[in-house]
Amino acid sequence: WAHRLFGYCAVVMGAVGRAGEERGTRLWKQAGELNIRASVNFTRGLRAMYFALGALGWLVGPIALAVTTVGITYLLWSREFSSAPREILLDKKGD
C-alpha cells in the first residue's frame, strides 16, 4: 500500500503547474499529505515484517519466541528513539 501511495504522490507532484498558481498550491498540499500517509504505512509495514521475523522463533519453542520478541522490540525501540538519524532530525540548533 505504501508503494502505491508513493506512486500517487509522484503523479500528483508531476501534475503541479507553475509556482504561485492556486491549482499548484493545492496539488503540492495533496502531494505532501499523500507522502505523509505513505510514510506512515511504510513504517507500519516494516514493523510488521520485523515482528513476523521474530515470530519465527515459535518454530523453535515458546522461550525462543519470547526472546526474539523482546529482541525485535528492543531493536525497533533503539532505531526509532535512540538512533543517530533521529538525533540529526531533532537537531534544533540549526546553522
Backbone atoms as SQL, in Angstrom:
CREATE TABLE atoms (id INTEGER PRIMARY KEY, chain TEXT, resi INTEGER, resn TEXT, atom TEXT, x REAL, y REAL, z REAL);
INSERT INTO atoms VALUES
  (1, 'A', 1, 'TRP', 'N', 0.825, -1.185, 0.000),
  (2, 'A', 1, 'TRP', 'CA', 0.000, 0.000, 0.000),
  (3, 'A', 1, 'TRP', 'C', 0.874, 1.256, 0.000),
  (4, 'A', 2, 'ALA', 'N', 1.921, 1.236, 0.781),
  (5, 'A', 2, 'ALA', 'CA', 2.802, 2.406, 0.832),
  (6, 'A', 2, 'ALA', 'C', 3.422, 2.663, -0.538),
  (7, 'A', 3, 'HIS', 'N', 3.812, 1.605, -1.228),
  (8, 'A', 3, 'HIS', 'CA', 4.398, 1.747, -2.559),
  (9, 'A', 3, 'HIS', 'C', 3.413, 2.444, -3.501),
  (10, 'A', 4, 'ARG', 'N', 2.167, 2.045, -3.432),
  (11, 'A', 4, 'ARG', 'CA', 1.134, 2.651, -4.272),
  (12, 'A', 4, 'ARG', 'C', 0.944, 4.130, -3.913),
  (13, 'A', 5, 'LEU', 'N', 0.924, 4.436, -2.612),
  (14, 'A', 5, 'LEU', 'CA', 0.755, 5.827, -2.197),
  (15, 'A', 5, 'LEU', 'C', 1.932, 6.697, -2.623),
  (16, 'A', 6, 'PHE', 'N', 3.153, 6.158, -2.549),
  (17, 'A', 6, 'PHE', 'CA', 4.303, 6.919, -3.032),
  (18, 'A', 6, 'PHE', 'C', 4.174, 7.162, -4.534),
  (19, 'A', 7, 'GLY', 'N', 3.626, 6.197, -5.262),
  (20, 'A', 7, 'GLY', 'CA', 3.385, 6.385, -6.689),
  (21, 'A', 7, 'GLY', 'C', 2.367, 7.480, -6.951),
  (22, 'A', 8, 'TYR', 'N', 1.271, 7.473, -6.200),
  (23, 'A', 8, 'TYR', 'CA', 0.267, 8.530, -6.335),
  (24, 'A', 8, 'TYR', 'C', 0.893, 9.897, -6.055),
  (25, 'A', 9, 'CYS', 'N', 1.735, 9.949, -5.025),
  (26, 'A', 9, 'CYS', 'CA', 2.398, 11.200, -4.659),
  (27, 'A', 9, 'CYS', 'C', 3.257, 11.700, -5.826),
  (28, 'A', 10, 'ALA', 'N', 3.996, 10.809, -6.457),
  (29, 'A', 10, 'ALA', 'CA', 4.843, 11.194, -7.583),
  (30, 'A', 10, 'ALA', 'C', 4.001, 11.717, -8.747),
  (31, 'A', 11, 'VAL', 'N', 2.866, 11.081, -9.000),
  (32, 'A', 11, 'VAL', 'CA', 1.996, 11.527, -10.088),
  (33, 'A', 11, 'VAL', 'C', 1.444, 12.916, -9.790),
  (34, 'A', 12, 'VAL', 'N', 0.988, 13.131, -8.565),
  (35, 'A', 12, 'VAL', 'CA', 0.441, 14.443, -8.196),
  (36, 'A', 12, 'VAL', 'C', 1.532, 15.508, -8.272),
  (37, 'A', 13, 'MET', 'N', 2.748, 15.177, -7.822),
  (38, 'A', 13, 'MET', 'CA', 3.843, 16.137, -7.901),
  (39, 'A', 13, 'MET', 'C', 4.155, 16.479, -9.358),
  (40, 'A', 14, 'GLY', 'N', 4.047, 15.504, -10.237),
  (41, 'A', 14, 'GLY', 'CA', 4.294, 15.746, -11.648),
  (42, 'A', 14, 'GLY', 'C', 3.227, 16.592, -12.309),
  (43, 'A', 15, 'ALA', 'N', 2.046, 16.643, -11.712),
  (44, 'A', 15, 'ALA', 'CA', 0.936, 17.407, -12.283),
  (45, 'A', 15, 'ALA', 'C', 0.933, 18.869, -11.847),
  (46, 'A', 16, 'VAL', 'N', 1.846, 19.234, -10.955),
  (47, 'A', 16, 'VAL', 'CA', 1.889, 20.608, -10.453),
  (48, 'A', 16, 'VAL', 'C', 2.315, 21.549, -11.575),
  (49, 'A', 17, 'GLY', 'N', 1.618, 22.659, -11.668),
  (50, 'A', 17, 'GLY', 'CA', 1.934, 23.665, -12.695),
  (51, 'A', 17, 'GLY', 'C', 3.017, 24.616, -12.238),
  (52, 'A', 18, 'ARG', 'N', 2.902, 25.854, -12.687),
  (53, 'A', 18, 'ARG', 'CA', 3.876, 26.877, -12.320),
  (54, 'A', 18, 'ARG', 'C', 3.715, 27.298, -10.866),
  (55, 'A', 19, 'ALA', 'N', 4.811, 27.772, -10.314),
  (56, 'A', 19, 'ALA', 'CA', 4.786, 28.230, -8.923),
  (57, 'A', 19, 'ALA', 'C', 3.839, 29.415, -8.790),
  (58, 'A', 20, 'GLY', 'N', 3.103, 29.438, -7.695),
  (59, 'A', 20, 'GLY', 'CA', 2.199, 30.547, -7.424),
  (60, 'A', 20, 'GLY', 'C', 0.781, 30.336, -7.906),
  (61, 'A', 21, 'GLU', 'N', 0.552, 29.371, -8.755),
  (62, 'A', 21, 'GLU', 'CA', -0.810, 29.113, -9.215),
  (63, 'A', 21, 'GLU', 'C', -1.604, 28.442, -8.107),
  (64, 'A', 22, 'GLU', 'N', -2.877, 28.794, -8.010),
  (65, 'A', 22, 'GLU', 'CA', -3.721, 28.226, -6.962),
  (66, 'A', 22, 'GLU', 'C', -3.807, 26.707, -7.090),
  (67, 'A', 23, 'ARG', 'N', -3.944, 26.224, -8.321),
  (68, 'A', 23, 'ARG', 'CA', -4.018, 24.782, -8.556),
  (69, 'A', 23, 'ARG', 'C', -2.727, 24.099, -8.098),
  (70, 'A', 24, 'GLY', 'N', -1.577, 24.726, -8.383),
  (71, 'A', 24, 'GLY', 'CA', -0.292, 24.163, -7.975),
  (72, 'A', 24, 'GLY', 'C', -0.161, 24.065, -6.471),
  (73, 'A', 25, 'THR', 'N', -0.612, 25.094, -5.778),
  (74, 'A', 25, 'THR', 'CA', -0.557, 25.086, -4.309),
  (75, 'A', 25, 'THR', 'C', -1.409, 23.958, -3.747),
  (76, 'A', 26, 'ARG', 'N', -2.602, 23.787, -4.301),
  (77, 'A', 26, 'ARG', 'CA', -3.489, 22.707, -3.843),
  (78, 'A', 26, 'ARG', 'C', -2.856, 21.345, -4.107),
  (79, 'A', 27, 'LEU', 'N', -2.248, 21.179, -5.276),
  (80, 'A', 27, 'LEU', 'CA', -1.627, 19.895, -5.609),
  (81, 'A', 27, 'LEU', 'C', -0.414, 19.609, -4.726),
  (82, 'A', 28, 'TRP', 'N', 0.375, 20.652, -4.407),
  (83, 'A', 28, 'TRP', 'CA', 1.507, 20.432, -3.503),
  (84, 'A', 28, 'TRP', 'C', 1.040, 19.986, -2.130),
  (85, 'A', 29, 'LYS', 'N', -0.054, 20.567, -1.655),
  (86, 'A', 29, 'LYS', 'CA', -0.604, 20.150, -0.359),
  (87, 'A', 29, 'LYS', 'C', -1.079, 18.708, -0.417),
  (88, 'A', 30, 'GLN', 'N', -1.728, 18.336, -1.525),
  (89, 'A', 30, 'GLN', 'CA', -2.178, 16.953, -1.685),
  (90, 'A', 30, 'GLN', 'C', -0.985, 16.002, -1.745),
  (91, 'A', 31, 'ALA', 'N', 0.039, 16.381, -2.482),
  (92, 'A', 31, 'ALA', 'CA', 1.232, 15.537, -2.589),
  (93, 'A', 31, 'ALA', 'C', 1.898, 15.370, -1.227),
  (94, 'A', 32, 'GLY', 'N', 1.963, 16.438, -0.463),
  (95, 'A', 32, 'GLY', 'CA', 2.547, 16.359, 0.873),
  (96, 'A', 32, 'GLY', 'C', 1.764, 15.429, 1.780),
  (97, 'A', 33, 'GLU', 'N', 0.438, 15.534, 1.724),
  (98, 'A', 33, 'GLU', 'CA', -0.402, 14.660, 2.553),
  (99, 'A', 33, 'GLU', 'C', -0.271, 13.197, 2.123),
  (100, 'A', 34, 'LEU', 'N', -0.227, 12.952, 0.817),
  (101, 'A', 34, 'LEU', 'CA', -0.020, 11.586, 0.327),
  (102, 'A', 34, 'LEU', 'C', 1.325, 11.038, 0.788),
  (103, 'A', 35, 'ASN', 'N', 2.341, 11.876, 0.756),
  (104, 'A', 35, 'ASN', 'CA', 3.668, 11.445, 1.196),
  (105, 'A', 35, 'ASN', 'C', 3.669, 11.079, 2.676),
  (106, 'A', 36, 'ILE', 'N', 2.988, 11.865, 3.483),
  (107, 'A', 36, 'ILE', 'CA', 2.895, 11.566, 4.914),
  (108, 'A', 36, 'ILE', 'C', 2.195, 10.234, 5.132),
  (109, 'A', 37, 'ARG', 'N', 1.068, 10.033, 4.461),
  (110, 'A', 37, 'ARG', 'CA', 0.319, 8.777, 4.601),
  (111, 'A', 37, 'ARG', 'C', 1.143, 7.585, 4.137),
  (112, 'A', 38, 'ALA', 'N', 1.855, 7.756, 3.035),
  (113, 'A', 38, 'ALA', 'CA', 2.685, 6.666, 2.523),
  (114, 'A', 38, 'ALA', 'C', 3.795, 6.328, 3.524),
  (115, 'A', 39, 'SER', 'N', 4.396, 7.347, 4.120),
  (116, 'A', 39, 'SER', 'CA', 5.465, 7.123, 5.093),
  (117, 'A', 39, 'SER', 'C', 4.958, 6.382, 6.318),
  (118, 'A', 40, 'VAL', 'N', 3.776, 6.754, 6.796),
  (119, 'A', 40, 'VAL', 'CA', 3.187, 6.069, 7.953),
  (120, 'A', 40, 'VAL', 'C', 2.934, 4.600, 7.634),
  (121, 'A', 41, 'ASN', 'N', 2.357, 4.334, 6.459),
  (122, 'A', 41, 'ASN', 'CA', 2.084, 2.954, 6.078),
  (123, 'A', 41, 'ASN', 'C', 3.368, 2.167, 5.856),
  (124, 'A', 42, 'PHE', 'N', 4.389, 2.795, 5.300),
  (125, 'A', 42, 'PHE', 'CA', 5.662, 2.130, 5.083),
  (126, 'A', 42, 'PHE', 'C', 6.278, 1.728, 6.421),
  (127, 'A', 43, 'THR', 'N', 6.261, 2.635, 7.388),
  (128, 'A', 43, 'THR', 'CA', 6.820, 2.346, 8.711),
  (129, 'A', 43, 'THR', 'C', 6.067, 1.213, 9.387),
  (130, 'A', 44, 'ARG', 'N', 4.755, 1.226, 9.314),
  (131, 'A', 44, 'ARG', 'CA', 3.965, 0.146, 9.909),
  (132, 'A', 44, 'ARG', 'C', 4.267, -1.195, 9.249),
  (133, 'A', 45, 'GLY', 'N', 4.440, -1.176, 7.930),
  (134, 'A', 45, 'GLY', 'CA', 4.771, -2.402, 7.221),
  (135, 'A', 45, 'GLY', 'C', 6.127, -2.952, 7.633),
  (136, 'A', 46, 'LEU', 'N', 7.107, -2.065, 7.807),
  (137, 'A', 46, 'LEU', 'CA', 8.427, -2.519, 8.268),
  (138, 'A', 46, 'LEU', 'C', 8.346, -3.138, 9.662),
  (139, 'A', 47, 'ARG', 'N', 7.620, -2.493, 10.550),
  (140, 'A', 47, 'ARG', 'CA', 7.467, -3.050, 11.897),
  (141, 'A', 47, 'ARG', 'C', 6.826, -4.431, 11.844),
  (142, 'A', 48, 'ALA', 'N', 5.802, -4.561, 11.012),
  (143, 'A', 48, 'ALA', 'CA', 5.121, -5.855, 10.892),
  (144, 'A', 48, 'ALA', 'C', 6.083, -6.925, 10.387),
  (145, 'A', 49, 'MET', 'N', 6.938, -6.567, 9.443),
  (146, 'A', 49, 'MET', 'CA', 7.899, -7.546, 8.926),
  (147, 'A', 49, 'MET', 'C', 8.909, -7.943, 9.996),
  (148, 'A', 50, 'TYR', 'N', 9.384, -6.974, 10.765),
  (149, 'A', 50, 'TYR', 'CA', 10.317, -7.300, 11.841),
  (150, 'A', 50, 'TYR', 'C', 9.669, -8.254, 12.844),
  (151, 'A', 51, 'PHE', 'N', 8.448, -7.964, 13.250),
  (152, 'A', 51, 'PHE', 'CA', 7.792, -8.837, 14.214),
  (153, 'A', 51, 'PHE', 'C', 7.451, -10.196, 13.609),
  (154, 'A', 52, 'ALA', 'N', 7.197, -10.249, 12.303),
  (155, 'A', 52, 'ALA', 'CA', 6.966, -11.540, 11.645),
  (156, 'A', 52, 'ALA', 'C', 8.234, -12.380, 11.703),
  (157, 'A', 53, 'LEU', 'N', 9.390, -11.749, 11.503),
  (158, 'A', 53, 'LEU', 'CA', 10.650, -12.491, 11.635),
  (159, 'A', 53, 'LEU', 'C', 10.852, -12.971, 13.070),
  (160, 'A', 54, 'GLY', 'N', 10.501, -12.115, 14.026),
  (161, 'A', 54, 'GLY', 'CA', 10.601, -12.515, 15.428),
  (162, 'A', 54, 'GLY', 'C', 9.666, -13.666, 15.764),
  (163, 'A', 55, 'ALA', 'N', 8.504, -13.693, 15.122),
  (164, 'A', 55, 'ALA', 'CA', 7.533, -14.765, 15.373),
  (165, 'A', 55, 'ALA', 'C', 8.043, -16.113, 14.899),
  (166, 'A', 56, 'LEU', 'N', 9.017, -16.117, 14.008),
  (167, 'A', 56, 'LEU', 'CA', 9.603, -17.394, 13.573),
  (168, 'A', 56, 'LEU', 'C', 10.273, -18.130, 14.729),
  (169, 'A', 57, 'GLY', 'N', 10.567, -17.410, 15.799),
  (170, 'A', 57, 'GLY', 'CA', 11.120, -18.054, 16.994),
  (171, 'A', 57, 'GLY', 'C', 10.199, -19.129, 17.543),
  (172, 'A', 58, 'TRP', 'N', 8.907, -19.025, 17.244),
  (173, 'A', 58, 'TRP', 'CA', 7.949, -20.023, 17.713),
  (174, 'A', 58, 'TRP', 'C', 8.265, -21.412, 17.162),
  (175, 'A', 59, 'LEU', 'N', 8.899, -21.469, 16.012),
  (176, 'A', 59, 'LEU', 'CA', 9.256, -22.760, 15.431),
  (177, 'A', 59, 'LEU', 'C', 10.256, -23.511, 16.299),
  (178, 'A', 60, 'VAL', 'N', 11.036, -22.760, 17.071),
  (179, 'A', 60, 'VAL', 'CA', 11.992, -23.381, 17.987),
  (180, 'A', 60, 'VAL', 'C', 11.321, -23.703, 19.318),
  (181, 'A', 61, 'GLY', 'N', 10.454, -22.812, 19.768),
  (182, 'A', 61, 'GLY', 'CA', 9.750, -23.042, 21.026),
  (183, 'A', 61, 'GLY', 'C', 9.303, -21.732, 21.643),
  (184, 'A', 62, 'PRO', 'N', 8.527, -21.832, 22.736),
  (185, 'A', 62, 'PRO', 'CA', 7.979, -20.624, 23.358),
  (186, 'A', 62, 'PRO', 'C', 9.046, -19.703, 23.951),
  (187, 'A', 63, 'ILE', 'N', 10.107, -20.269, 24.474),
  (188, 'A', 63, 'ILE', 'CA', 11.164, -19.425, 25.046),
  (189, 'A', 63, 'ILE', 'C', 11.860, -18.641, 23.928),
  (190, 'A', 64, 'ALA', 'N', 12.120, -19.308, 22.820),
  (191, 'A', 64, 'ALA', 'CA', 12.731, -18.620, 21.675),
  (192, 'A', 64, 'ALA', 'C', 11.811, -17.515, 21.160),
  (193, 'A', 65, 'LEU', 'N', 10.493, -17.761, 21.172),
  (194, 'A', 65, 'LEU', 'CA', 9.544, -16.729, 20.747),
  (195, 'A', 65, 'LEU', 'C', 9.641, -15.513, 21.657),
  (196, 'A', 66, 'ALA', 'N', 9.692, -15.754, 22.968),
  (197, 'A', 66, 'ALA', 'CA', 9.799, -14.644, 23.919),
  (198, 'A', 66, 'ALA', 'C', 11.104, -13.874, 23.709),
  (199, 'A', 67, 'VAL', 'N', 12.194, -14.586, 23.500),
  (200, 'A', 67, 'VAL', 'CA', 13.491, -13.942, 23.310),
  (201, 'A', 67, 'VAL', 'C', 13.508, -13.132, 22.014),
  (202, 'A', 68, 'THR', 'N', 13.004, -13.712, 20.933),
  (203, 'A', 68, 'THR', 'CA', 13.009, -12.980, 19.662),
  (204, 'A', 68, 'THR', 'C', 12.066, -11.773, 19.706),
  (205, 'A', 69, 'THR', 'N', 10.945, -11.899, 20.391),
  (206, 'A', 69, 'THR', 'CA', 10.011, -10.772, 20.501),
  (207, 'A', 69, 'THR', 'C', 10.637, -9.623, 21.285),
  (208, 'A', 70, 'VAL', 'N', 11.279, -9.950, 22.399),
  (209, 'A', 70, 'VAL', 'CA', 11.957, -8.923, 23.192),
  (210, 'A', 70, 'VAL', 'C', 13.101, -8.312, 22.379),
  (211, 'A', 71, 'GLY', 'N', 13.842, -9.154, 21.667),
  (212, 'A', 71, 'GLY', 'CA', 14.946, -8.659, 20.842),
  (213, 'A', 71, 'GLY', 'C', 14.475, -7.724, 19.742),
  (214, 'A', 72, 'ILE', 'N', 13.396, -8.086, 19.060),
  (215, 'A', 72, 'ILE', 'CA', 12.855, -7.242, 17.993),
  (216, 'A', 72, 'ILE', 'C', 12.305, -5.936, 18.570),
  (217, 'A', 73, 'THR', 'N', 11.638, -6.023, 19.711),
  (218, 'A', 73, 'THR', 'CA', 11.118, -4.817, 20.349),
  (219, 'A', 73, 'THR', 'C', 12.260, -3.869, 20.706),
  (220, 'A', 74, 'TYR', 'N', 13.333, -4.404, 21.266),
  (221, 'A', 74, 'TYR', 'CA', 14.495, -3.564, 21.587),
  (222, 'A', 74, 'TYR', 'C', 15.104, -2.969, 20.321),
  (223, 'A', 75, 'LEU', 'N', 15.244, -3.774, 19.281),
  (224, 'A', 75, 'LEU', 'CA', 15.808, -3.295, 18.018),
  (225, 'A', 75, 'LEU', 'C', 14.994, -2.136, 17.460),
  (226, 'A', 76, 'LEU', 'N', 13.678, -2.295, 17.413),
  (227, 'A', 76, 'LEU', 'CA', 12.825, -1.228, 16.896),
  (228, 'A', 76, 'LEU', 'C', 12.883, 0.009, 17.775),
  (229, 'A', 77, 'TRP', 'N', 12.859, -0.185, 19.084),
  (230, 'A', 77, 'TRP', 'CA', 12.921, 0.953, 20.006),
  (231, 'A', 77, 'TRP', 'C', 14.224, 1.728, 19.809),
  (232, 'A', 78, 'SER', 'N', 15.327, 1.000, 19.733),
  (233, 'A', 78, 'SER', 'CA', 16.613, 1.686, 19.606),
  (234, 'A', 78, 'SER', 'C', 16.729, 2.421, 18.277),
  (235, 'A', 79, 'ARG', 'N', 16.167, 1.868, 17.214),
  (236, 'A', 79, 'ARG', 'CA', 16.246, 2.533, 15.914),
  (237, 'A', 79, 'ARG', 'C', 15.309, 3.732, 15.827),
  (238, 'A', 80, 'GLU', 'N', 14.198, 3.682, 16.525),
  (239, 'A', 80, 'GLU', 'CA', 13.245, 4.779, 16.432),
  (240, 'A', 80, 'GLU', 'C', 13.489, 5.887, 17.446),
  (241, 'A', 81, 'PHE', 'N', 14.026, 5.542, 18.613),
  (242, 'A', 81, 'PHE', 'CA', 14.106, 6.537, 19.678),
  (243, 'A', 81, 'PHE', 'C', 15.511, 6.865, 20.161),
  (244, 'A', 82, 'SER', 'N', 16.524, 6.124, 19.760),
  (245, 'A', 82, 'SER', 'CA', 17.873, 6.471, 20.218),
  (246, 'A', 82, 'SER', 'C', 18.912, 6.250, 19.114),
  (247, 'A', 83, 'SER', 'N', 18.551, 6.612, 17.901),
  (248, 'A', 83, 'SER', 'CA', 19.472, 6.424, 16.787),
  (249, 'A', 83, 'SER', 'C', 20.099, 7.757, 16.374),
  (250, 'A', 84, 'ALA', 'N', 21.219, 7.673, 15.688),
  (251, 'A', 84, 'ALA', 'CA', 21.897, 8.871, 15.206),
  (252, 'A', 84, 'ALA', 'C', 21.031, 9.650, 14.203),
  (253, 'A', 85, 'PRO', 'N', 20.353, 8.983, 13.261),
  (254, 'A', 85, 'PRO', 'CA', 19.498, 9.750, 12.348),
  (255, 'A', 85, 'PRO', 'C', 18.397, 10.531, 13.070),
  (256, 'A', 86, 'ARG', 'N', 17.849, 9.959, 14.132),
  (257, 'A', 86, 'ARG', 'CA', 16.818, 10.672, 14.899),
  (258, 'A', 86, 'ARG', 'C', 17.403, 11.924, 15.532),
  (259, 'A', 87, 'GLU', 'N', 18.607, 11.800, 16.066),
  (260, 'A', 87, 'GLU', 'CA', 19.254, 12.965, 16.677),
  (261, 'A', 87, 'GLU', 'C', 19.515, 14.045, 15.644),
  (262, 'A', 88, 'ILE', 'N', 19.888, 13.643, 14.432),
  (263, 'A', 88, 'ILE', 'CA', 20.126, 14.610, 13.372),
  (264, 'A', 88, 'ILE', 'C', 18.834, 15.339, 13.028),
  (265, 'A', 89, 'LEU', 'N', 17.737, 14.578, 12.922),
  (266, 'A', 89, 'LEU', 'CA', 16.451, 15.183, 12.582),
  (267, 'A', 89, 'LEU', 'C', 15.917, 16.091, 13.680),
  (268, 'A', 90, 'LEU', 'N', 16.251, 15.778, 14.932),
  (269, 'A', 90, 'LEU', 'CA', 15.759, 16.571, 16.059),
  (270, 'A', 90, 'LEU', 'C', 16.683, 17.730, 16.420),
  (271, 'A', 91, 'ASP', 'N', 17.802, 17.871, 15.706),
  (272, 'A', 91, 'ASP', 'CA', 18.738, 18.951, 15.982),
  (273, 'A', 91, 'ASP', 'C', 18.037, 20.288, 15.775),
  (274, 'A', 92, 'LYS', 'N', 17.789, 20.985, 16.873),
  (275, 'A', 92, 'LYS', 'CA', 17.035, 22.242, 16.813),
  (276, 'A', 92, 'LYS', 'C', 17.949, 23.456, 16.842),
  (277, 'A', 93, 'LYS', 'N', 19.240, 23.225, 16.888),
  (278, 'A', 93, 'LYS', 'CA', 20.161, 24.345, 16.917),
  (279, 'A', 93, 'LYS', 'C', 20.177, 25.088, 15.595),
  (280, 'A', 94, 'GLY', 'N', 20.172, 24.328, 14.528),
  (281, 'A', 94, 'GLY', 'CA', 20.234, 24.937, 13.205),
  (282, 'A', 94, 'GLY', 'C', 21.615, 25.504, 12.926),
  (283, 'A', 95, 'ASP', 'N', 21.780, 26.058, 11.766),
  (284, 'A', 95, 'ASP', 'CA', 23.081, 26.651, 11.408),
  (285, 'A', 95, 'ASP', 'C', 22.941, 28.129, 11.209);
